[in-house]
Amino acid sequence: MILKHKYTIIFIFLLSSCNFYAKEDKIVSNIYSNSKSIFTENLQHSYKNTKWKSISSGKNEILFFDFINEIYVKKIDIKTIVNNFNDKIDSITIITNNGIVGIFDINNEILIDENIKILLIRINDTKKSKFVNAYKNETNFKIDNNNSSKVAIEKIIFFKNDTEKYIIVTNRSFFTKKCKNSDVFLDKKFIDNTNTPKSIILNSDFTFTFFNKNNRTEDMIFGTWVSINNKNTEILLIGKKFSATNTSLSKSDFKDTISISENEIFGEKIGIIHINFPGDAFVDLLDLDSTFVLDVRYATINNFTETILYDCEKCLMRYDVAKELVKANRLFRRQGFRIKIFDAYRPRSVQYKMWEACPDINFVAPPDRGSIHNRGGAVDLTLVDSLGNQLDMGTPYDFLGYRAYTTNFDLPDTVLNNRLLMQTILSECGFMKIKTEWWHFSHRTCMKYELEDFPLPCE
């Protein structure tokens, strides 16, 4: 009986429609959106009125109009509001079942001049995605490191000719029933660019949207979801699939059952969407935080081996460790400093070369045992001030001697205070110092990671 009740909810959502009136004409359309907060209400309008007032607006990057009957539209006029970042909205893309109409500046009348059955209005990205790259088992994962920009379409005016108008306003309060379950995957947009760009949102009002783009088509699915079990680990998706190409926009029914785990969503039709990076995947530190200062010495001859050991200046760490280093950098920045990185992940093959140059266990880990750097759980660093000047830590980086020991307190107070500042904040974020190098810090989780020997991703 419970399952039957949820299907009833789905039926109501799928039949939600928006009616438009202009004199004797009546146009009926199902309207779909890629967000829970933008749907049209049932509009009752007298032909004596010239326009409706916008009730409210919410996040709205794409709107679909699936007209019951084919209609002729001469042009449309889209009224929008700025997004939540107050960025300028660059343009919108218009696609009909006859193909792509074009890309247009916002707030201008857009010529359609054709009979249409399906209409897509897409607001193009105003805040470009900044992807974090991650590497594991020869797979390149990607996640979006920016918050989604929220854009709202306030009003859309359809012109049948120069005077008659069909006016649509958006309303975010149409759906009132919310899912009371506090699952962490609800109301979040998960973007996966591992193979082809995909994204999915499962909203707490039991609606969902899915996007998938390949070389030839862009699939967009709108519909509703219902849980198959109490834990919400199996979800039934039912909706409409719109496939857009350069020449057409088609519609078909969609149904899929997906399973949700800690790190991914899987369905036979939607494939795999990684909702979290694996914690042991390697990430580029600059992707997570561009305020890090890089001085990767082993990509130069300015190191104790006096040879170039890396092909490029890259700093990788395990994702779980990297997040803690970003947190530490944020704490340093509050005090006017930033982290400068000398070394992070180090291929194990490089460890052999270092051992050949300095076979001293006090300064170089034997390659047969491996270094914490080879596990992606250690970082060599220092601090710089707001002008980029490096703080005095008593010795240069890679100084092989007692003066670099963290147990050496026969140093000027300035040096001891700088080291203490660095050690204190890094300790708060789970990093541990070692005896012989003031610059080396290992995360407390480092030994759970395997030794690695893949080359730095320089391309």
Beta strands, then each sheet from edge to edge (+ up, - down):
strand 1: 18-22
strand 2: 25-33
strand 3: 62-81
strand 4: 92-96
strand 5: 99-104
strand 6: 109-123
strand 7: 131-136
strand 8: 139-144
strand 9: 152-159
strand 10: 165-169
strand 11: 189-192
strand 12: 198-202
strand 13: 207-213
strand 14: 218-227
strand 15: 234-244
strand 16: 249-260
strand 17: 264-267
strand 18: 271-274
strand 19: 282-284
strand 20: 293-294
strand 21: 316-318
strand 22: 338-343
strand 23: 378-384
strand 24: 431-433
strand 25: 440-443
sheet 1: 1+ 2- 3+ 6- 4+ 5-
sheet 2: 1+ 2- 3+ 9- 10+
sheet 3: 8+ 7- 19+ 21-
sheet 4: 11+ 12- 13+ 14- 15+ 16- 17+ 18-
sheet 5: 20+ 22+ 23- 25+ 24-
end
